[in-house]
Amino acid sequence: MTTGLIPGGHPPEPQPTGELMPQQRSEPAGHAALHVDNRPRSSVITARAAASFEPVGRSVATARSFVRDTLQGWGFADIVDDAVVLTSELVTNAVVHAGTHAEVLCLRTEDGVRIEVSDRYPEREVPLQSSAVAMSSPDREGGRGLQLCAALATRWGVDYTPTHKNVWFQLNLPERPVGTRTAGPALPADLLPLADGRVRVAVLQVDRKGGISAWNEDAEELFGYPSSDVIGKPLVDLAAWPHTPGTGTGIAEALQLSRWEGTYGIRGADGRVAQVYASHLRVRDTGGEPSTVCLLVRDHERAVLQTPSRVPATDPAPSADGQSADPFEVFIGSPAPDDLDGLLQRTVERARDMLDGDSAFLLLATDDETELEVRASTGLPSARQRFARVPVEAGPGRYGSARMPAVHDDLAAVPGAVPLLAGTGMRSVVTVPLKVEGRLTGSLGVAAEAPGRYTNEEALRLQFAADRIALAVESARLGELERLRRGSLSFLVEASDLLAGTLDRDQTLALMAQMTVPTLATWCAVYTIADQASEPYLSYVLHEDEELIDGIKSLLSKVPPPDPVPTPGARVWTAPGEIAHQAALRTSMRSLGLAGGPTHQIASGIGPTLATASAVGGETVVLPLVARNRVIGMLTLGKPTDEHFRQEILELAEDLSRRAALALDNARLYSERTAISQSLQRSLLPPGLPQIDGVEVEVIYRAAGEGNEVGGDFYDLFPIGDGAYGFAIGDVCGTGPNAAAVTGLARHALRLLAREGLSGPAVLERLNSAILDEGDRSRFLTLLYGEMRPQEDGSAELKVVCAGHPLPLRLRQDGTVTAAAEPQPLLGVIEDLELYEETVTLDPGDVLLCVTDGVTERREGSRMLGDDGLADVLTTCTGLTAGAVAARIMRAVERFASDAPSDDMAILAMRVPGIHKEA
């Protein structure tokens, strides 16, 4: 929120704050929008800020933040709480109860602030001052707004128009004494702190290595050591420091702080430990050499050095029944938020108000206490900072002061001391740890734009507050983690089911993306790696806004893919964000005509480019897809500009990536094996049907089973020589690959034997021997084999052997159907076969139909098509072409039963042309 001191002028446009990004406006001073105000104003308006809020419940919290940030920025901390309470009630009436937009206008005057809340529900209901109106019950959701205005505001009122209602209140600044930093009440002499006749203040100076370099006379008197005995010795040899398990803070660390105040012991010359109250101040001499000045008094005389508290922080306020209130409730307020985010946000707001800061922030520690994650902030760009992580240990860009209270007078002199505040304009900051049973659970900080705002006094007050809320925060955090883990387990179970339900590679890629967006990320990209020698390939991109997908694809295509590192876990990938920012900058420059060339030529592409840059400009992480000890791809997750991933989300994404990698690799293996299987199956089918002069031929083949192209049924038609053609249709016992293996043997053997000039019976007898030679792998085979020779008179002569196969049917032009052969023994059962061939002549217009038992044994319940049913269908095919005959037979078979066929089917129709009609 930015405002300006503009007497009588136009203030700058206020910037939106909060999660809802309310629509804010700038207006001329002294003129309100959407309402009428004819009252005279005695004070000059020096600044204004306005915002519009949608009619949704979360707008109330955003309005509170807007008013709090505005008044804090104006330096009106004394009236912030009352203004926020009144605004909250009035905005609640508008957006929750009235269900309309709310317009909030803040006007700064010399004496205080005036706030106006307008809604579009002009119901006239004002409590009369003369009436005895009781305050609403605390359990009621509404009805307190106007009553609170009457109780808290200096002035208030309500204006009505036919379409709007405007409630306004004014809060004047309290009178504050000038020139007083801190003071205590006047006390009787018998209540003053007790001290010796002469108060002795030991003054020590400690160099940068911790050695004592100065020791005054009062120090000799208090501890019994002459200066000659202690000069040059480390202070830690004399100090009895109270070590607390898990704190990691000692005298050496305390001496490195700019300010420190507290109690410890000094071992005297007599061997006894004297409890002292100490105040440390770190200084440097004109040569730049740092040292620490230590002032020490007896512990019971601590009032000499102790910085007085502005408020009695250790004394909780009494409740209405006279009992002491819970210190947690005193700090947080009642009722306390029941969710973690609400508790953390309330904490930072109260901490900022308590120390009159410009901003505040709260970070939570990871389980191993190695990193801190930003979870709540106020007065800072929260969208940019939320869920950002910083290491705890000391070093550049780290959070070295997280384990102990720390005060930084000027961050400009110590760049990087608090990485979270880099580039925010904050100069001074105080941070304190949140600890539970000695374990670091978080860090709470308050910052100000002015340097030197905080002392050890504020650090002690803030630490007291942090100690009161640490257990509640940790309890809420554990509850949130438990809910997240339960949700994560449900998510992973559902993801595993979906991924296991498909073996299609493209569908697996789509599922991976759809499960991550928008549950885990705003957008994602999947890279795949074919083999170890191949580069990663961008295979799939998805964004929650479908209109941005093409733009992200184009942007990622210009970025070298991430390295396929097999190390588990998510790693940050900065390349997309950098390219996005560069593209946005180039687009903005071109739109301003700074890149040369006419701007109208590129104006149409400005929107998508900037939108894409904003979508990809946040944090981007890469997770390897590792399956069977090989990196097969990478899952890339991204956030929009200035957003970060939560650690729990990254851990969930890592679990998902492992499951997705295995599913993707299984889909790859299945695709490879399917391709091999289909290639082998196609090799078992005839390459094509030859064109026979004077004879029409049509074949329909259906293999049972999903993914099978060849089964136990087979057919073939091939030239033998001298104008003769061999044809065959057979059925191997069983279906699937095992039966298909025998069909391959039979088809190839038939071609070889027939072209050797052998007769039909000889061909089948030798094939019978070959099948029996297969031993345990042999299967019995029914086979119809024949040789066809077209004649000059237009007929065709056929020599047929039917070895256990359904008999071929002959359809004459007059519609009669007869069997064209006699049944003989099937193959693959006995060694010595006595087969013979039969001669059949097809006259012009005749049809020879050959089928496998999958056609005749088609069933619907107890009914079966059978040979008679097939003959009945064939009688209706008089005059049809061979293709039309085969198609009609197949339609009849399919319509005979509703279930899918469970057996292989083959239909071979041959017709000698004659006069025919269309099907």
Order of alpha helices (4+ residues) and beta strands (2+ residues): beta-alpha-alpha-beta-beta-alpha-beta-beta-beta-beta-alpha-alpha-beta-alpha-beta-beta-beta-alpha-alpha-beta-beta-alpha-beta-beta-beta-beta-alpha-alpha-beta-beta-alpha-beta-alpha-alpha-beta-beta-alpha-beta-beta-beta-alpha-alpha-beta-beta-beta-beta-beta-beta-alpha-beta-beta-alpha-alpha-beta
